[in-house]
Amino acid sequence: MNLLIVEDEPRLRSSLAHHIPWSDHGIEVVGLAANGNEALKYVGRKKTDILLLDIQIPGMDGLTLLKTILEKDKLLITVILSGHDNFAYAQTALELGVFKYLLKPAGDREILQAVLGAAEELRRIMEKRNNMAVLQQKWKENLPALQNNAFIQILQGCYGAAEREQLNRELSLNLSRENQYAVAVIDIDQAVDQEPGTNNVNSPPKRYKLMSVAKEWMDTESCRVCSDAFGMTILLFTAPKNEGSGDFILGVHSTTSKLLSIIQQSLKVTASAGISSKAGELDSLHELYKEACRALQSRKIYGGGIAFPYQGVRSSPADNPAISFPYEKELEIALYTMDKSRALQVLESVWRDSQSMLNGLEAVHEQVMYFSSFLIRFIHKQGWRIQEVVGKHAVFFQNIHLLKTPDHIYNWLEDSIRSIVAYGHSQGKTVRHQTVKTILELVEREIDQDLTLDTVADRLYVNASYLSRLFKQETGKTFTQHVLGRKMEQARMCLMEGCQVQETAYQLGYKDVSYFIKVFRKYWGTTPGCIKA
């Protein structure tokens, strides 16, 4: 700490400088001044931390000197050493923040303790200011991230109105009930031939660059840019309520489409956007955000590179059946016999026919989930594991949302079927004998009949014993086991779809309902009524 001594009496000034062991306590005397003008020169030339000051000095008095110094350097602490016990002086000294007011003749020890106390107080003040400066700097550095998180959590509906208003004030979000709002969600379109986990266009660096482009072009008071936990870019548009909502939404679409064009030019990739259906109040931000997210998923139907408005639910699941029952039977038979060509033909037919019926995103989701569950059920029935069978395609069974476009979905299904057939060949599950293939098809077509090995053998003009051995060798099951398994699978599905127990029994060739219930209970360990309930 640097000490400046201002004292007009030469002997006392010298004594203060040389008879007190300042250096032993980390204090350095940087100047001795006899009057105010000399003191000002020292302060101007050398950094002064502590001022040991007499009040009655030539020229300006000590208190006037202190006022002048404090105007330029407030980070200075003062100890007064005065020969006048004057209340007015003491009061002014306190107002100027003087640390200690000593009266002459004060002893060297008392003066030293006063200066050391002043030094400690100055250290505390400096540390406090430094900590405050650090906090302010950290707050300034982290405010954008805090604002981003607050916007996302508000859009996701995490806060009530009171909590939202508190965040609005504390983080300067500038959300006003006097404004109207719209939301757009932007994401890079993933290439169909790229697999998750590879260095694809949806990697974090690409998404970060997308957000950076959006911030550069869009981040203003009328359009706040933020990103969610998945890296997608969110645009929160705002405008005064006196601006027409129709014009406002048209502007949102125009601005978002222009941004998509800029992104394509800057990053050399296409991006899509989902936009809320309308302008909304501050309290409806969560709904607007959900609409924008749903609208973005329309790229799975129509492809990417454009901005999609939210259209609402245009169809019910009942209007969009996924796979018709005959097609499912055909596909299962083709897979069971490991007939790749036929399985792919059935897939093509299913896909072609279903596309003409699918007119909404929800229907596409139903389609994909149905295909996924169908293939999973088939694989598990064989006692296989998904990962072993389909390899790199397993990730899509776990994360269907990664399938971005209709072509991507179809390619995944086609590759999965190829993988299933290839795995079946490697496991010796292939049904090569044409007679057994014919039997399998017959069982599926006539599941509502009372099929026995003898009746099938007669129809095929072969010996029943030979047929039994051939079927077991090709499929690993007896004919009776296979028929029972297929009937019970179909029975369970019918009951779960709401069919009556009696109706289900008749559909599967059981004329005696009580016998059907007995067989069902033995196979599944529960009654048909429990499944239906």
Phi and psi in degrees as a GROMACS rama.xvg file:
@    title "Ramachandran Plot"
@    xaxis  label "Phi"
@    yaxis  label "Psi"
@TYPE xy
-98.0825  131.284  ASN-2
-115.74  130.697  LEU-3
-112.17  125.087  LEU-4
-102.105  124.863  ILE-5
-119.072  105.501  VAL-6
-149.962  129.141  GLU-7
-83.1182  -18.9584  ASP-8
-83.0561  116.506  GLU-9
-57.7678  -45.2287  PRO-10
-65.7089  -43.3411  ARG-11
-67.1097  -39.5641  LEU-12
-59.635  -45.0287  ARG-13
-66.8884  -39.6581  SER-14
-64.1452  -43.358  SER-15
-60.682  -36.1971  LEU-16
-77.5949  -36.0996  ALA-17
-112.065  -18.8219  HIS-18
-96.0761  -8.2408  HIS-19
-106.311  129.233  ILE-20
-76.05  69.2821  PRO-21
-59.9306  -45.5969  TRP-22
-62.3732  -28.8039  SER-23
-64.705  -18.0205  ASP-24
-116.48  17.2011  HIS-25
77.2702  21.0169  GLY-26
-108.176  130.503  ILE-27
-115.498  125.887  GLU-28
-80.7073  113.344  VAL-29
-99.1959  -6.75348  VAL-30
-174.396  150.948  GLY-31
-123.479  119.161  LEU-32
-120.066  138.648  ALA-33
-95.3911  -14.5919  ALA-34
-152.369  178.513  ASN-35
-65.1213  -39.3279  GLY-36
-65.2981  -42.9038  ASN-37
-62.3018  -40.8043  GLU-38
-60.8309  -42.3589  ALA-39
-63.3013  -36.8733  LEU-40
-64.199  -43.3246  LYS-41
-63.0224  -44.0744  TYR-42
-62.6181  -36.6258  VAL-43
-70.1951  -30.0549  GLY-44
-94.5817  -34.0867  ARG-45
-126.225  142.137  LYS-46
-66.4897  124.862  LYS-47
-115.995  129.299  THR-48
-101.86  -41.2879  ASP-49
-126.188  137.392  ILE-50
-115.61  119.047  LEU-51
-99.982  108.136  LEU-52
-126.862  131.637  LEU-53
-89.6708  148.37  ASP-54
-83.6978  -45.7312  ILE-55
-87.8116  93.0523  GLN-56
-129.956  157.176  ILE-57
-61.4977  153.615  PRO-58
76.3551  -132.151  GLY-59
-71.181  144.418  MET-60
-74.3778  167.947  ASP-61
-60.8624  -38.119  GLY-62
-70.2084  -37.2857  LEU-63
-65.8078  -40.1489  THR-64
-59.1402  -44.2857  LEU-65
-62.8518  -42.2992  LEU-66
-58.7748  -42.6308  LYS-67
-64.1098  -42.7263  THR-68
-66.9293  -42.1447  ILE-69
-67.0199  -22.8889  LEU-70
-65.0046  -27.866  GLU-71
-100.59  -30.8678  LYS-72
-142.148  99.3543  ASP-73
-81.0892  -16.9593  LYS-74
-88.7637  65.2876  LEU-75
-145.121  138.616  LEU-76
-119.068  143.082  ILE-77
-125.244  139.903  THR-78
-116.157  122.371  VAL-79
-88.1079  132.914  ILE-80
-123.415  100.475  LEU-81
-125.935  149.542  SER-82
-93.8918  6.62373  GLY-83
-118.793  118.984  HIS-84
-88.4915  73.8933  ASP-85
-113.436  122.984  ASN-86
-62.5551  -37.4247  PHE-87
-64.4075  -40.3641  ALA-88
-61.7922  -47.991  TYR-89
-61.3124  -40.3902  ALA-90
-64.7908  -44.0257  GLN-91
-64.3013  -39.2588  THR-92
-60.8204  -42.4834  ALA-93
-64.1006  -40.178  LEU-94
-63.214  -30.8147  GLU-95
-86.0429  1.59247  LEU-96
80.8727  24.8555  GLY-97
-62.2117  134.259  VAL-98
-74.0515  -42.0852  PHE-99
-145.153  140.698  LYS-100
-118.21  105.012  TYR-101
-103.342  146.111  LEU-102
-105.163  137.73  LEU-103
-72.7118  146.079  LYS-104
-88.1896  115.091  PRO-105
-91.7547  143.939  ALA-106
-75.6305  160.135  GLY-107
-56.8382  -41.3866  ASP-108
-64.2421  -42.0052  ARG-109
-64.0118  -41.4118  GLU-110
-65.0369  -43.2126  ILE-111
-60.2838  -46.4484  LEU-112
-62.9168  -37.2065  GLN-113
-65.6919  -43.6921  ALA-114
-67.5008  -40.8479  VAL-115
-64.1285  -38.765  LEU-116
-63.0612  -39.0969  GLY-117
-64.0928  -40.7313  ALA-118
-62.1579  -42.0497  ALA-119
-65.8093  -40.2997  GLU-120
-63.7975  -39.5725  GLU-121
-64.8695  -39.9002  LEU-122
-60.7678  -42.8584  ARG-123
-62.9434  -42.8062  ARG-124
-63.4362  -43.8099  ILE-125
-64.7245  -40.7133  MET-126
-64.9368  -41.3909  GLU-127
-63.2842  -44.2694  LYS-128
-64.6307  -39.3078  ARG-129
-64.5879  -44.1293  ASN-130
-62.5718  -40.1954  ASN-131
-64.8265  -40.2221  MET-132
-64.6211  -40.2225  ALA-133
-63.6813  -44.2847  VAL-134
-62.7462  -42.9176  LEU-135
-63.732  -38.2498  GLN-136
-66.6875  -43.3256  GLN-137
-64.537  -40.6226  LYS-138
-60.9692  -43.5239  TRP-139
-63.5302  -40.3139  LYS-140
-69.8163  -35.9713  GLU-141
-93.9419  -9.2912  ASN-142
-57.6563  -43.8064  LEU-143
-58.2631  -41.1317  PRO-144
-68.0081  -39.9148  ALA-145
-64.2109  -41.4356  LEU-146
-64.4909  -41.6912  GLN-147
-58.9521  -49.2232  ASN-148
-63.4976  -38.6886  ASN-149
-64.6072  -45.2617  ALA-150
-58.4944  -46.5067  PHE-151
-62.6605  -45.3221  ILE-152
-66.8621  -34.3083  GLN-153
-66.4994  -43.795  ILE-154
-63.6254  -33.0089  LEU-155
-83.3016  1.86011  GLN-156
76.6642  27.5931  GLY-157
-79.4202  -15.5028  CYS-158
-125.56  148.646  TYR-159
-80.7313  179.033  GLY-160
-62.0999  -41.9123  ALA-161
-65.6033  -45.0272  ALA-162
-64.9201  -38.874  GLU-163
-63.0556  -41.7546  ARG-164
-65.0371  -36.6416  GLU-165
-64.5823  -45.9746  GLN-166
-61.6253  -39.6368  LEU-167
-57.7311  -43.0619  ASN-168
-72.2683  -47.5395  ARG-169
-68.1653  -34.3327  GLU-170
-107.783  6.57238  LEU-171
53.7105  53.8206  SER-172
-79.042  -18.587  LEU-173
60.2179  39.8055  ASN-174
-93.3621  122.814  LEU-175
-125.154  141.97  SER-176
-71.5796  -10.5967  ARG-177
-83.0949  -4.04123  GLU-178
-108.852  163.828  ASN-179
-110.02  156.321  GLN-180
-134.379  155.594  TYR-181
-146.117  153.878  ALA-182
-127.302  138.628  VAL-183
-127.143  139.576  ALA-184
-117.62  126.341  VAL-185
-119.538  138.399  ILE-186
-147.857  150.614  ASP-187
-70.8448  141.177  ILE-188
-79.3103  128.206  ASP-189
-81.2161  137.078  GLN-190
-67.1126  139.525  ALA-191
-61.9757  -35.1988  VAL-192
-87.66  9.32329  ASP-193
-105.377  138.785  GLN-194
-97.0042  149.879  GLU-195
-60.4083  144.676  PRO-196
93.4065  -16.4456  GLY-197
-90.7633  175.685  THR-198
-79.2012  71.3137  ASN-199
-92.6328  177.056  ASN-200
-69.0404  -15.4574  VAL-201
-90.762  14.663  ASN-202
-64.0089  154.079  SER-203
-51.3465  -42.2931  PRO-204
-58.5779  -41.2095  PRO-205
-65.0149  -43.2433  LYS-206
-66.3952  -35.9861  ARG-207
-64.5886  -41.6475  TYR-208
-63.3448  -38.9467  LYS-209
-59.8411  -46.6944  LEU-210
-63.6719  -37.0809  MET-211
-63.3193  -41.8846  SER-212
-62.4662  -43.4692  VAL-213
-62.4798  -41.6408  ALA-214
-64.3102  -40.6886  LYS-215
-62.6793  -38.408  GLU-216
-97.0817  -22.7858  TRP-217
-122.163  -22.4803  MET-218
-70.9762  94.5489  ASP-219
-137.651  -178.418  THR-220
-63.3816  -27.6905  GLU-221
-91.5137  -5.4199  SER-222
-153.113  103.068  CYS-223
-89.3666  134.741  ARG-224
-108.818  130.19  VAL-225
-146.691  172.781  CYS-226
-133.361  144.92  SER-227
-91.355  -174.948  ASP-228
-65.7933  -21.2726  ALA-229
-90.4403  -2.18216  PHE-230
90.4808  1.52285  GLY-231
-75.9417  146.403  MET-232
-91.4257  131.331  THR-233
-112.281  131.389  ILE-234
-110.305  121.73  LEU-235
-107.688  102.874  LEU-236
-86.7776  144.3  PHE-237
-142.009  148.025  THR-238
-156.143  154.899  ALA-239
-60.2241  149.651  PRO-240
-66.4061  -23.2685  LYS-241
-74.5798  -9.04021  ASN-242
-81.2022  132.903  GLU-243
-55.9767  134.292  GLY-244
-64.3331  -34.538  SER-245
-64.09  -46.3724  GLY-246
-63.7864  -37.386  ASP-247
-61.6408  -47.9196  PHE-248
-66.4982  -38.7076  ILE-249
-59.9184  -40.7583  LEU-250
-64.2879  -38.3215  GLY-251
-61.356  -45.5445  VAL-252
-63.7761  -44.0302  HIS-253
-63.6641  -45.1803  SER-254
-65.5793  -42.9004  THR-255
-65.7001  -42.4894  THR-256
-62.1073  -39.6465  SER-257
-64.2437  -40.1303  LYS-258
-63.4791  -39.9269  LEU-259
-60.4018  -38.6879  LEU-260
-65.5993  -41.8121  SER-261
-63.6636  -41.2719  ILE-262
-61.383  -43.6693  ILE-263
-62.9934  -40.7572  GLN-264
-70.3321  -37.4354  GLN-265
-80.4557  -43.9724  SER-266
-102.01  -7.75643  LEU-267
62.1803  29.4559  LYS-268
-137.064  158.001  VAL-269
-91.8845  151.604  THR-270
-135.161  154.618  ALA-271
-119.783  160.533  SER-272
-135.503  143.767  ALA-273
-111.06  135.649  GLY-274
-124.346  138.323  ILE-275
-59.7339  154.302  SER-276
-70.641  -24.0869  SER-277
-156.288  174.836  LYS-278
-82.0763  147.784  ALA-279
-140.211  170.884  GLY-280
-76.8557  171.166  GLU-281
-59.1998  -38.1421  LEU-282
-71.3594  -12.0619  ASP-283
-101.904  13.9693  SER-284
-57.7535  -38.8992  LEU-285
-62.2327  -44.4377  HIS-286
-65.7311  -40.3758  GLU-287
-62.2163  -40.1631  LEU-288
-65.1859  -43.8165  TYR-289
-62.5039  -40.2917  LYS-290
-61.0028  -43.578  GLU-291
-63.9487  -40.7898  ALA-292
-63.5199  -42.7551  CYS-293
-66.755  -39.1077  ARG-294
-62.5756  -37.5278  ALA-295
-60.7383  -31.3706  LEU-296
-70.0117  -9.75015  GLN-297
-63.57  -18.2089  SER-298
-64.4654  -19.812  ARG-299
-66.0537  -26.1057  LYS-300
-93.7203  -46.424  ILE-301
-103.583  -2.5999  TYR-302
87.2809  171.169  GLY-303
-100.494  -172.598  GLY-304
91.4483  5.85071  GLY-305
-136.673  170.523  ILE-306
-97.8218  126.871  ALA-307
-106.542  125.487  PHE-308
-80.0314  150.339  PRO-309
-75.054  126.941  TYR-310
-106.715  -3.67254  GLN-311
81.3397  -179.215  GLY-312
-83.7072  115.954  VAL-313
-99.3848  -8.06425  ARG-314
-152.828  155.617  SER-315
-97.3654  155.236  SER-316
-56.4736  -30.3109  PRO-317
-66.5244  -23.9659  ALA-318
-81.5206  -6.55657  ASP-319
-131.146  71.6756  ASN-320
-61.1827  143.918  PRO-321
-79.2551  -75.6223  ALA-322
-119.953  127.18  ILE-323
-68.6437  153.82  SER-324
-58.1876  -44.302  PHE-325
-60.4799  -40.1503  PRO-326
-62.8757  -39.9671  TYR-327
-62.3756  -42.1605  GLU-328
-61.0808  -45.8086  LYS-329
-62.0659  -42.9606  GLU-330
-66.0855  -40.0553  LEU-331
-66.5359  -40.1803  GLU-332
-63.1238  -44.6583  ILE-333
-60.6653  -40.7236  ALA-334
-71.9069  -38.8425  LEU-335
-64.5277  -35.5983  TYR-336
-88.8997  2.13615  THR-337
56.7665  39.1915  MET-338
-94.2583  92.3426  ASP-339
-61.4066  -46.08  LYS-340
-59.47  -44.7464  SER-341
-69.0907  -40.092  ARG-342
-60.3506  -41.847  ALA-343
-69.6023  -33.8606  LEU-344
-64.9957  -42.6796  GLN-345
-63.1543  -43.7435  VAL-346
-57.6169  -44.4676  LEU-347
-61.4677  -41.5145  GLU-348
-66.3829  -44.7627  SER-349
-58.8806  -47.4377  VAL-350
-63.9346  -44.7307  TRP-351
-62.3532  -45.9037  ARG-352
-69.9021  -38.7647  ASP-353
-71.2397  -32.0065  SER-354
-61.8145  -31.8021  GLN-355
-72.3329  -18.6886  SER-356
-99.1038  -16.6961  MET-357
-86.6202  115.809  LEU-358
-128.327  26.6824  ASN-359
-163.921  158.092  GLY-360
-63.6552  -38.3245  LEU-361
-61.3369  -37.126  GLU-362
-66.5683  -39.1791  ALA-363
-62.9006  -42.321  VAL-364
-60.7425  -42.7497  HIS-365
-59.1847  -43.1812  GLU-366
-59.8392  -49.1517  GLN-367
-65.3666  -43.3751  VAL-368
-64.6716  -36.6537  MET-369
-64.8983  -48.9542  TYR-370
-57.0103  -44.9571  PHE-371
-61.1294  -49.259  SER-372
-65.898  -35.3927  SER-373
-60.9849  -48.0747  PHE-374
-68.1572  -37.3607  LEU-375
-63.1777  -45.1305  ILE-376
-60.0836  -43.0001  ARG-377
-63.2185  -46.1301  PHE-378
-61.9647  -43.4884  ILE-379
-67.8985  -33.5221  HIS-380
-60.7576  -30.6438  LYS-381
-81.4095  -4.99743  GLN-382
80.2303  21.7722  GLY-383
-101.686  167.598  TRP-384
-107.312  140.569  ARG-385
-54.8934  -50.0571  ILE-386
-60.6502  -40.2713  GLN-387
-67.3178  -34.8587  GLU-388
-80.1213  -51.0519  VAL-389
-103.59  -5.92728  VAL-390
59.0037  -122.727  GLY-391
-64.4268  -17.9076  LYS-392
-80.4217  -6.85855  HIS-393
-62.73  -30.0364  ALA-394
-60.1803  -29.3514  VAL-395
-76.9459  -26.1691  PHE-396
-67.292  -31.4004  PHE-397
-87.2364  -26.7761  GLN-398
-135.786  77.3399  ASN-399
-62.1966  -27.6834  ILE-400
-64.5542  -13.5264  HIS-401
-74.484  -13.7644  LEU-402
-80.1306  108.417  LEU-403
-89.6247  -31.4075  LYS-404
-136.113  163.179  THR-405
-55.7851  -42.1842  PRO-406
-62.5327  -39.0942  ASP-407
-62.3451  -43.6545  HIS-408
-62.0319  -46.8479  ILE-409
-64.4115  -43.3397  TYR-410
-61.5674  -38.0647  ASN-411
-64.5675  -44.6674  TRP-412
-63.2475  -43.6911  LEU-413
-62.0038  -46.3342  GLU-414
-65.7061  -35.25  ASP-415
-65.628  -42.2666  SER-416
-63.8038  -43.3535  ILE-417
-59.4765  -41.1792  ARG-418
-66.3596  -40.1809  SER-419
-62.2255  -46.5234  ILE-420
-64.3196  -43.6381  VAL-421
-62.3858  -41.078  ALA-422
-67.4951  -39.4992  TYR-423
-60.2794  -41.3492  GLY-424
-61.3794  -41.1504  HIS-425
-68.8744  -23.7939  SER-426
-96.3161  5.01072  GLN-427
71.2217  25.3091  GLY-428
-91.49  3.40121  LYS-429
-71.3973  131.673  THR-430
-93.8944  105.045  VAL-431
-94.1838  -28.9783  ARG-432
-75.1324  127.058  HIS-433
-63.0953  -33.6897  GLN-434
-62.344  -43.2716  THR-435
-67.0898  -38.9876  VAL-436
-59.1478  -41.0231  LYS-437
-62.9983  -40.6732  THR-438
-63.6338  -43.82  ILE-439
-60.8547  -41.4695  LEU-440
-66.5926  -37.9668  GLU-441
-63.8623  -42.5852  LEU-442
-61.0283  -42.8281  VAL-443
-68.0512  -38.9864  GLU-444
-71.2858  -35.4669  ARG-445
-117.008  38.8526  GLU-446
-63.3187  -18.8818  ILE-447
-86.0333  3.15309  ASP-448
-103.843  163.035  GLN-449
-87.2081  88.3527  ASP-450
-88.46  131.381  LEU-451
-127.481  161.555  THR-452
-60.961  -37.9445  LEU-453
-66.3998  -43.2994  ASP-454
-67.2065  -36.8879  THR-455
-68.2894  -40.8852  VAL-456
-62.1461  -40.3477  ALA-457
-63.813  -39.8815  ASP-458
-68.7467  -27.9918  ARG-459
-97.3187  0.37718  LEU-460
58.1063  44.9885  TYR-461
-131.469  165.067  VAL-462
-73.5981  134.833  ASN-463
-63.0315  -38.8994  ALA-464
-64.4063  -43.6478  SER-465
-62.7494  -43.3751  TYR-466
-63.7528  -39.0585  LEU-467
-61.8827  -46.936  SER-468
-66.6401  -41.0049  ARG-469
-63.2566  -44.3219  LEU-470
-63.7749  -43.4669  PHE-471
-64.6489  -39.2626  LYS-472
-66.9225  -38.091  GLN-473
-80.6816  -35.239  GLU-474
-109.099  -18.0995  THR-475
83.6804  1.76667  GLY-476
-129.852  158.994  LYS-477
-78.4964  161.504  THR-478
-59.993  -43.3024  PHE-479
-62.8598  -42.629  THR-480
-61.3612  -41.4855  GLN-481
-65.3461  -47.445  HIS-482
-62.5763  -44.3021  VAL-483
-61.2848  -44.4744  LEU-484
-60.6609  -44.2179  GLY-485
-65.733  -41.7853  ARG-486
-63.751  -42.5156  LYS-487
-68.7319  -36.8117  MET-488
-62.2881  -46.2921  GLU-489
-65.9833  -37.0225  GLN-490
-62.8365  -45.2292  ALA-491
-61.6144  -42.4382  ARG-492
-64.3645  -43.2064  MET-493
-61.8664  -44.4735  CYS-494
-64.5064  -40.3673  LEU-495
-67.6771  -24.5723  MET-496
-85.3834  -1.54651  GLU-497
106.409  3.84341  GLY-498
-68.0359  149.436  CYS-499
-71.5469  155.576  GLN-500
-61.4916  -45.01  VAL-501
-64.1205  -43.3054  GLN-502
-61.4202  -41.8856  GLU-503
-63.1373  -43.8906  THR-504
-59.1907  -45.9282  ALA-505
-65.6535  -37.5974  TYR-506
-63.5523  -23.8642  GLN-507
-107.615  15.2562  LEU-508
85.9569  13.6297  GLY-509
-98.6739  111.476  TYR-510
-82.2522  -23.9274  LYS-511
-102.978  108.558  ASP-512
-64.816  -39.0035  VAL-513
-63.7905  -35.6849  SER-514
-67.7699  -40.1922  TYR-515
-59.6085  -43.9412  PHE-516
-62.2461  -40.4557  ILE-517
-63.5485  -45.4232  LYS-518
-64.9283  -43.1824  VAL-519
-61.3297  -44.2346  PHE-520
-66.1416  -37.3954  ARG-521
-66.9998  -36.7594  LYS-522
-77.0041  -46.1353  TYR-523
-99.3705  -14.5438  TRP-524
80.758  11.4031  GLY-525
-153.555  167.324  THR-526
-87.4202  158.232  THR-527
-58.7248  -35.1111  PRO-528
-61.2008  -37.4548  GLY-529
-67.0375  -38.9592  CYS-530
-65.0705  -43.3592  ILE-531
-65.8832  -37.8205  LYS-532
